Amino acid sequence: MNTQVIGNTPYLNAYGINNFVGERAIGSTNITSDILPIFAQTFAPYYYPSTTTGNITSRSILPVDLENGGNTAIFRRPPKAKIHPYQRGGLLEHDDKLGGSTITITIDRAYYYSVKIDDIDYKQVQNINNYIVAYQYDAMQKLAQITDEYVLHLMTVNASDYNRGPVAGARSRQWNLGSFGNPVILNNSNAVQIFSKLDVVLTEANIPANDRFLVVPTELQYAINTSNVTISALNSGFKLSTAFVGFQRSPYSLASFDDIYYSNLISRAYDPVAQKWCSYVIGGRSDATGFMTQLQKTRIITQDKESFDRYLQGLFVFGGGVIQPEALVVLYFTYDQSTTSSAN
């Protein structure tokens, strides 16, 4: 199991512009005394969630032609046959048509950044290029956060109806995965047990057991780390080891979910009926969702006839959608670490 912590994870050598009380614009200090401040050569970093989008979606399932133009891809889903019992001499029933369905994916999200830099500042401010690099880095981290929120929302609202709600399970219709007003109550005792329900629901939908992921809100990290499954594994001699930034590797899995990501970007809202704060756990396969960055363009404008300013700008266009809803499962829950009741 690869466990990636998504949130409050510093990037190595990350740049960020340090905000301090009375921060001044580049090139002006408004210092009236003769004592000049000494600025460090590096910036104090901001911290952003690292992205999960590349790990839980697939680019290869989208048409290559979208890279060159167009904003919509239509996927055809195969028809489903009806099988009838045969009786000798009886009349045959016929399907009216082959049927089938379509799913539309749209590249319709666009974001930009733009910063104006006075040419005198550009010339006089020491290490100005470090500021530019830091600004661009910060913009990319904010974009990564936007894409994760976008993709996680797509999965949450587009998973199959059979893989969500109080009677989930394409075959059994017996698994309670929560609903508005009636979220599943997770606690330190039952969290891992309830995750096994998500595993069964995917299996009922005939989804292969390999390459399954689970995205879990960070508030459940404590429940997983202190679960009987985790403690038993550790007591058996298995050890969690920190690999490269943000990753932990473990020799055991949660059900058939080999890749588990903790994220603080999954939507969380107050349920007025249940009178509790609620969120989601999302599971499935990466080939269920397509995602593409169609345009990623940056430029520096230096020929502004209205001023001696230069502009640093970037434009990003992306989109995606769920192509196989049955390969995603969603749990609607509220977390109460004070309770120790069994899984419901």
Phi, psi and omega in degrees: 000127174261119182250115180252124177277119182251103179131133180057034179249114182288142171277143176292138179058032180287143175256151173196150180269122186289123175274128175223162184301128180076031181301138182254160175291158179303131175094357178223140183239334181057035179265124184262343181273171178274358180270113183268138178288154175253120182265136176294155182283343178243163181264149172284122190284149164277164178239131181232155174293137174281155192276144174254348189307314182295340182267338186245007175230173178231133175272331188291340182278352176271148180300136179298330182300336180297335179295332186261346181167172182083163180227005184220137172235132180250123179256133176265129176262139185294154178291157177251127183278149173254129180254129184244147173291141183258135174237131181300128179082356181278165178277144181273142171263146185236139169291138183294327182200166179295329176077227188094171181213170179232152175232130183255130177248131184238135173266095191222016179252130181221133179221154179216165169226154180203130178227138180259133180233122177294139182297329178291317175300317182300327180278322191265331183287126180292143178056037182301326181294332175294323176295319181295315178299318180296320180296314180296319179299316180297319178298318181294323179292321177295322178295319178300321179294319179297317181293321178297314179299321180296311183293317180296324176293318177305314182294320183298318186268348186246003174298153181302145177299334178286347185248027180204171172085183186284345180229057182283161181115110184298333181260312189267330184053043186233002185260123180275109178252015174087156178206166180304129182088343182217064180289153172288135180268112178263144175216183185292342183269328190247356188303308183295323179298317180289329176300330178295333175298319179300322179297315181294320180298318177296321179294321177298333178273010178064031178273130180306144185282348181272157175061035176268142177241164175222128175251120188239132175301148185298336181293345178267358181299320179296317181298320180289316183295333182255010181289160178297328179296313180294314182296319179297320179295318179293320179291339178278357177110353177286145181232139173279133180233137179278124177262222181291173194311124172087353184252144168234140179248138181223144182280359179237162182242166169261108187055232179258013180274103182280329182246118182239129182240130172267129183224139172259019180252358174289136185299144181221131184213160179276125177270107185291336179282311179283343183057045180215154172281131186233157179210194187227151164245132185241130177230164177152206179238150184292333181281006175280338187231131176259142179216140180213133166268107186278325183221128175223101189232133174234153179203158173238120180260122181242352183253068177265113185288345181272343183200176175260042179258158170238156186233132174253121189223155176213144180230134182226129180235127182209173178181178180176190179179167179274124183259328179236084184301330182288348180266014176233146178225143185229131175250128176257119191217166165232146185253129178225097184289350181277344182263155181226027182288163180285168181297140178256000000 
